[in-house]
Amino acid sequence: MINRHVLHVFKKDGLEILRDRRTLFVNIVLPVLLYPLILLFMIQVLQLTQAQKVEQAGIVVVDAPDEIAEALQAYGDKPRGREVQPATLPVEAPVEASKKVPTVKVVVVEEPGRVALRASARELEPILRDIDALADRGEPVPQPLRERSTQSRKRALEILRLHAAAAAIVQIDGGTRARVVVLKDDASTRSEVADDAIARVLADHRQRLVIRRLKASDVPESALHPLDIANVRLAPAAEAIRTKASGLLPMLLVLLAASGAFFPALDLIAGERERGTLESLLSWPVRRRDVFVGKLLVACAAAAISVVLNILSLVLTIAIGGSQLAGGSGGELAGMFSVGGGALALSFFVLMPLTITLAAIALAVTGLANSSKEAQNYLTPMILVVMVAAGVAAIPGTRPSFVLDIIPITGPVLALKESLQATTLPWAHLALSTAASIALAAVVVGWSARLLEDERFRYPGLVRAGWGRFRAWGSAPPTPGGMEVIGVFALAVAGFTLGSGHLKDAGTIAMVGVPLIAFTLLPALAHCWLGAYRADQTLRYRAPMGRAVLGALVMVPFAAMLSAAIGALQDPYVPKADDAGKIEQVLKELADIGGLPLTLLLVALLPAICEETLCRGTLLSGLERGVGRRAAVVVSAFLFGILHLSPARFVPQFVLGLVLAIVTLRTRSIVPAMIIHAGHNGVIVTIESYSAALTAWGPVRAFVSWFDAHQVVGIIGLVVGGLGGLGASVALAGRRPQPIDEALVHHDPTPSHPRLTAYPPLG
């Protein structure tokens, strides 16, 4: 339930925005009015363009039959033909198309020009045939052949442009099989018209030649047309338009939501700082996160209102366009009111968590600026990122999947695209993408709501004091912030991905070990040293308790058991990993080089040290400070799953990441997580290496046979056993008390109540 402090801030900032009528008109009213005005303007321009005289496309005819030239001359008076309309109209009364094929004209060229075109056509035809043959074989084109082709093209192009022609038809051979070369000026503004005319005329000429030869052989003309085809459109025009617009509508809604949240965010924090009222606002006897949440509600409400008004304006514009463009038969376009209502309501519901996320990010980013003008510079890259992520829906053929559903912005957009295209709603994709958006919104809001408690956010000038070992004055915090460690993780993933590809020829040992050390371990260590952070708090490099080590060792078999159960559960739904064969090949090569010890060193121990330092060290400590413990556990596990770059391995690694993060936070040491990680990988690699020998052993063979016969019961048993064993092992590992110096880091210097003078913790 929203408390009264949040509602008070919401009311205050909402009234301030409503009083700024000029901003309301420019950001909300004007865009709503622009849609019908732009449509009416485009209709008028289209009508004026259609009334203009169409420039004819010039075509040169060389050595071709006269009937081709005559057909080209008559081509401009031929309509495109008749088309059967949707089933809502009578099939017996097809409507004549209003568009007519643009006219063309035959350009007369003097004999020297005809000779040049004839020579170019005769020379280019074999050259292009040779070039295509070389391209098919993957061989390079010789330079002399390339130069001859360029010179012939240049001569023909000069003749065409000299006579203002877009193309030329040159017949270079007669007889029973005539050869025709079409020379085209692709840079001409009328080239498309000329291409269409030439294709139609030559197709008609080819058909006439065939008919003549059939008649000469006493074969009836009906032999050419053994099948008559009639295309009848059954779907109403509104549904067809909705399907075609399925890639653009979700992207448009996301952009409208983003812009609707971004512009109010410019004034809510940066504007108050610029006017000098932020300090007085923060002096209120309320929690600062309540102040931020109140401002967040204002941004979300502005985004929702902007989206609704823009959608209503678009629907009205579509209705006006349907009546103007389609005349009396344009009633079907007006059906977008009823056909698209449910789709728009579904889109609004699915995109609401995403809108909250974008509003929180906008408030956080603009809050870093000293003025509204500076904040606008920060939002431009954000709009670009949103546009690219939402633009995936406009790519033809893109469809949702259980992996894409969890990607921010892209997942909900693709799920909505599928909803608009399919006859039945993809409930699974809608539910998963919405759940992922809600989880992301919770994390982002939790992180952004803490920003007003950060002195560097309240006073951006402090950032100019420097960072880490380069700080000019002041003391550095003992642990990094959330966004800072996200940047370190992104650089590590980018380096790991790019670096691994360049080490394929360096040997198996280098290909496995170098990326882990260079792009996973070293970035975390370098960031901790350059930022002057404490290694015992940032990387959690401290000796563990004895019971923590014992608990970690006990967890190893249960972690492997749970991973096996998850792998069996997701097999029917998640595609097999494309790199599964490559992983098996790498394991085989490592075993051939150094046997099982080398394999365990590079596949179990080294990843445990490197990945845990990055994910449970740098990443978890920064996220804990930025978004709190619970969100830090989930987000770090999610990014740990992404680090492995495999959809089939994401869920098992995500669950393992949850366990490792919980153990690390409870024991306050990264060593137990390294033990569990190394043991988990080691058990799986050992079983894979000795699978043949193990399956030959009687008890194992009997268990495998029973598991195959009772797979559901076996999977449930593995899940229950794995979770139960992990829970008991976590309890066995115990909890290390928080040192006093670390506890002070997480204190809020702002009292949550005017009567309190203590410093309560954030959690």
Secondary structure as UniProt FT lines:
FT   HELIX           4..19
FT   HELIX           21..24
FT   HELIX           25..29
FT   HELIX           30..51
FT   STRAND          57..62
FT   HELIX           66..75
FT   TURN            76..77
FT   STRAND          82..83
FT   TURN            87..88
FT   TURN            91..92
FT   STRAND          95..96
FT   STRAND          104..107
FT   HELIX           111..137
FT   HELIX           143..162
FT   TURN            163..164
FT   STRAND          167..173
FT   STRAND          179..184
FT   TURN            186..187
FT   TURN            189..190
FT   HELIX           191..216
FT   TURN            217..218
FT   HELIX           221..224
FT   HELIX           237..244
FT   TURN            245..248
FT   HELIX           249..265
FT   HELIX           266..271
FT   HELIX           272..275
FT   HELIX           278..282
FT   HELIX           288..325
FT   HELIX           327..329
FT   HELIX           331..334
FT   HELIX           336..339
FT   HELIX           341..366
FT   TURN            367..368
FT   HELIX           372..390
FT   HELIX           391..394
FT   TURN            396..397
FT   TURN            402..403
FT   HELIX           404..406
FT   TURN            408..409
FT   HELIX           410..421
FT   HELIX           427..448
FT   TURN            449..450
FT   HELIX           451..453
FT   HELIX           455..458
FT   HELIX           460..465
FT   HELIX           468..470
FT   HELIX           482..501
FT   TURN            502..505
FT   HELIX           508..516
FT   HELIX           517..521
FT   HELIX           522..530
FT   TURN            531..532
FT   HELIX           535..538
FT   HELIX           546..570
FT   TURN            571..573
FT   TURN            578..579
FT   HELIX           580..600
FT   HELIX           601..605
FT   HELIX           606..612
FT   HELIX           613..619
FT   HELIX           620..627
FT   HELIX           629..643
FT   HELIX           647..667
FT   HELIX           671..689
FT   HELIX           691..696
FT   HELIX           698..709
FT   HELIX           711..733
FT   HELIX           740..745
FT   TURN            754..755
//
